Amino acid sequence: MTLFAGKTALVTGGSRGIGRAICLELAAGGATVLVNYQRSGEAAAAVVAEIAAHGGEASALQADVSDEAQVAQLFKQARALAGGLDILVNNAGMTRDNVIMMMKPTDFDDVLATNLRSCWLCCKAAARLMMRKRSGSIVNITSVVGIAGNGGQTNYAASKAGIIGLTKSLAKELAVRGVRVNALAPGFVDTDMTASLSPEHKQSALAAIPLGRLGAPEDIANAVAFLASDQAAYITGQTLVVDGGMVM
């Protein structure tokens, strides 16, 4: 498949879970993939090795994407390795859940920095490159929690709702230069982030999903590939919900 032949994609938080699946899917479509990670160097190397084993091209790039200087260095490395950037997927994220009366200000700040600030910084850096080429696609990973809210996640919900607003505003700014910006909102996906939840919590979530199963990382990756591709050439400023019908 050559959907992304000749294109370069940068995926933040690309070493595990949804990020890993996105990297593999874009590589399968022919993209050269830059796998960003913060701490999981071995996992990122494993993703690169898996892509190479299937004949693809990939590199692992370390950076804390909530840090402006490190983002600048990340995109400098991306330019040096690939000469430019065609696709950016902002997937880096974290949770630090608690009811608001027990949530520390640092828990709010850290989640906003990792989820929302990082998205803004990477969008800004990518926009410079894509505007020059008058082409490009940015896909920001938000969450159904940013649409519907969730008790115990005021910080996470605020960060993910912010990504939706950022996406819509940036889509309006960049459309004139041929750059598309969309968001994708996963529902309950079977990843390391959800593995620690109690069986009761998982059963409650399943009961709210009309399709009757948790999402797989590949479900999200397939939708990201569509939004990033020329098949979605007339789609911008949208939020695609991939949740098995949970919040409809």
C-alpha positions, 0 to 999 in steps of 0.5 A: 500500500502506498497511501503515504509514499514519499511522506514523512510522519511524526507521531508524538508518544509513539512508543506504546499503545495507540501511538505505536499502532498509529506508527505501524499503520502509517508505515504500512502505508509507505510513510517514513515514520518518526517515533517520538518518545519521552522515557520509553526508549526501548519500546520506541526502538522496538517500534522502529525495528518492527517497521524495518522488519516489514520493509519500512523506514523509521527513526526514534526521537526522544523529546519531552514535547511539553518543553519548548526547547525540546520541541524545537530540537525535535523538529530540527532533527526531523528536518535533518532526517527527512527534510520536512514533514507531511503529517503530524499526529499529536498523541502524547498524553497522560492522566492524573485522576482525582476528584477536584477537592483532592486534586493537587494544582500540580496534577492539573498543571502536569496534565495540561502541559503534557496533553494540551501545551505539547499539542500547541507547541508541536502544531506551531512547529509543524505549521512553519514547515507545512505552510512553506510547502502549502500542504500537510495534515495534522491529527490531534488525539483528543478524547470523548472525555473532552466532549462528554466530561467524566467525574474525577477527570477535570484536568484531563477533560479540560486538556482534551476539550482544549485540543478540540478548540485548538484544532478548530481554530488552527484549521481556520488559520492554516486552510488558506495554505492547504494544511488540514487540521483534524481531531480524533476522539477515542473512547474506551481503548484497551491500552496500558492506560486502561489496564490498571482499571478494576474489572468492575470499572471495565464492565461498567464501561462495556455496558455503555458501549453499543458495539459491546467491546473495548476499542483496540489501538488499531481502531484508532490508528485506522481512523488516524490514517484516513484523516491524515491521507488524501482520502480526507482531502476535503475534511478539516476542523472536524472531530472524529469520534471513534468510541463504539457509539459510547457518547452518541 
